[in-house]
Amino acid sequence: MINTQRQVLKVSEKLANCRKHGFYLNCQKCGYTHKVAIACKLRICPLDQSFLAMRTNETISRVVALMKNPAFLTLTAPPESFFLQDGLKQMRKYAHLLFRKLKRLNYPLGNWVMVYEVSKNESRYNHHLHLILDTKFIPQPLISKLAAETGLGKIVYITRLTKAGAVGYLSKYVSKGNSITVLEYVKAFMRKRWFSTSLDKKDITRTRLSKCPSCNSSGTLLFTALWTSDLNYFVNSAPTGTYLDP
């Protein structure tokens, strides 16, 4: 219980300080100064939804680029089928069971990407799994029947998309906020990945801010100073050379 309280306080502090501090990078070629904010990178943070979509958009694009026939699939679970802390694990388990059923019926799957989403309706939790699959056409009645046999909910949606449409569709769910509290996040989702793909980590490494966004030059960005918009942080704990954001 004490450990949970500490984690709740730690997460709450990260949420409270999100994008209040950062640093400046100066391009030695064009002279442009870039202001970079330090984000908390938490899925439940309302300030970081666009950042999360941007961070995973590159990975989704790389996976979808390898697909020949991308299809968008949404799986649901009955609201009372399992507890909140089991939702992420169980939905992924059911998805892989569904994959095996499709392969046995001669529906081979290539690469895939999946995003987990949970929403709260009064006292009940609704679990969703949004996927992009590389597969041939799967009839709606068949996928609904197999999902029900696997243990998933009755609401199953599948449609064919273009590659650009598939990336945009899934990115929307990456950045979609989840109606859960900090305590629920700590108990159920602390240090768990909501986003997964069939590719290895070495194949989906993200590019860093190594080029100047203004002149597109490589290796010209130089750290100049820290900034903060929090006066208490500036007075009590700011390193030497830090100044308030104007």
N, C-alpha and C positions, 0 to 999 in steps of 0.2 A: 504494500500500500504506500509506504514512504517512497519507494523507488518510482512508483507511478506518479505520485505528486511531484517529485523532482522533474520527471520527464515532461509533465504538463506545464510546469513553470518554465522549463527550458524551451519548449515549443512556443509557448505564449510570448516569451521574450524575443524569439526569432521573428515571430509574426509582427510584434510591435516595432522592431527595429528594421524591418524589411525596407530596403531602398532609402534609408535615412543616412547612410554612409556610403562612401565610394572613393574613387580616385580619378585623377586626370592623366590622360596620355597625350603627349605632344608629338606630332609628326615632324621629324627632322628635315623632311623634304619640302612639304607644302606649308608647314607651320601651323596647321589646324590643330586645335585642342579638342580632344574627345572626352566627354564626361561619362564615366562608367559607374553605375550604381551597383552595390552589392545586394543581391537578392537572397531571400531565405530558401528559395527553391522547394517550398512545401506545396503539395497538391491542394491543400485547403486554403491557401493564401489568396485572397481576392485580388491582390496587386500583382501576382505572379502568373495569372492565367495566360496572358499573351506570351510571356517569357517561356512558359512550359510548352506552348504550342510551337514556338520558334525553335526551341531546343530539340524537340523530337521530329520536327518537320523534315529535317535533313535525313534522319534515319529512315523515316517512312518513305521518303522519295527514293532512297537507295534500294529499299526492299521492293517497292512497287515497280521500279525501273527494270527489275529482273523478271517480272511477271509477264506472261503472255495473255492471260484471260483473267484480269482482276475482278473479283466479285465481293460486294459488301454484305456482311452477315451480322445480324444482331440476335443474340441469345438472351433469354431471360430465365429467371428462376422464380418459383412460387415464393411469395413474401415470407412465409413461415417455414421454408424448407430447411434453413440452417441459420445459425446465429451470425451476427455482424462480423465477429472475428474470424469466422470460417468462410466468409463469402468469397474472398479473393482466391483462396486455395481451392475451394469446391468448384467454382465456376471454371477455373483453368482445368481442373481434373475432368469435369464433364465435357469440356471442349475437346480435349485429347481423346476421350472415349468416342465422341462423335466423329473425330477424324478417322479413327480406326474402323468405325462402322462404314464410313464413306469409302475407304480404301477397299474393304471387303466387297463392296458393291460396284467396284470398278470405277470409282471416282477418285483418281489419284490427286493428291494435293502437292503443290509445289511450295514455294515460300509463303509465309503468312505473317501478319502483324495483328496483335490484339491489345485492346485497351479496356480496362475494367472501370466500371462506373457504379456507384451506389447512391441511391436517393432515399430520403426518409419521408414517409407519409404517415403523419401522426406518430404512432408508436411502432410502425412496421417499416422494415427496410426492403427496398427493391433492388435486386442485384441484376446488373446488365453486363454483357461482354460484347464489345464491338470488334469485328474482325474484318480484315481484307485477306481473301484467299486467292490463290492462283489455281483455278480448277475449271473444268468444263461445266456446261450448264447443268445445274441441279434443280429439278422441279420443286416448287414450293411445297406441295403436299408431301413429297418424300422427305425433305429436310425437317418439316414439322413433325412427321411421324417418328423419325430417328431421334429427334431432340426429346420427344416425349418418352421414348423407350430408354433414353440415357438418364432421365431424371430431371430434365430442364422444364421450364414453363411452357405454356401453350403458345405464347406470343413469340413467333420466330419470323424474322423478316430477312429476305435475301433479294438482291438486285445486282444487275450487271452495270459496271461503271467504266468510264475511261480512266486512264492512269492519272491524269490531272484531277479528275473528279474524286478518285479514290483517296488521294493524298489530302485534298481539302476536306473531305467528309470525315476522315478519321482524326485529322488535326482538330476539328471542331470539338470532338469528344475528349481529346487530351486536355484542352483548355477549359472544358466545362466544369464549373464549380460543383462541389459535392456538399449536400446539406447535412453535414455531421459536425459535432462539436470537437473541440480540442481533446477532451477526455476520450471520446470515442476513437479519434484518430490515433492517440497514443496506445490505447488498448488493442486496437484491431490492425492498424496499418503501419506502425512504427518500423522503419527500416525495411519496408516491403515495396517491391516494384509494381506499379499499376500498369506499366507498359512493358510488353515483351515481344520478341520477334524470333523467327526461325534462324536468323543469321547469328554467327558467333560475334562476340564483342570486338574482336580484332577487325571484323569487316564493317563495323558500324561506328568506328571512332569519329567523334565530332571534331570539326575544325575549330581552332581557337582564333581569337582576335589577333592575328598575326599581320594582317594587311590593313593599311589605312583606308577607312571607308570613303575618305574624300578623294585621294589621288590613286588609290589601289596599289600603293607601293608596299613591298614586303620588307620587314626588318627595320622599319624607320620609326616605329612607335617607342617612345621613351617615357617612363614614369616620371611625373613632375611633382605631384603633391596629393595628399588625401583631402577629402572634403566631408563635411557632416552638416546636417540640418538640425541636429539635436544639441542644444546649448549645454545640457547636463553632460553629455558625452564629451563635448569640447572642453569643459571645465575640469572634469574629474579624471578622464582616462585617455584623452587624445594624445597620440604620439607627438613629439617635437616636429614642428613644421606644418601641422595640420591647421587648417583655417575653416571658418564657417562658410557654407555655401551662400553666395550672395543672392 
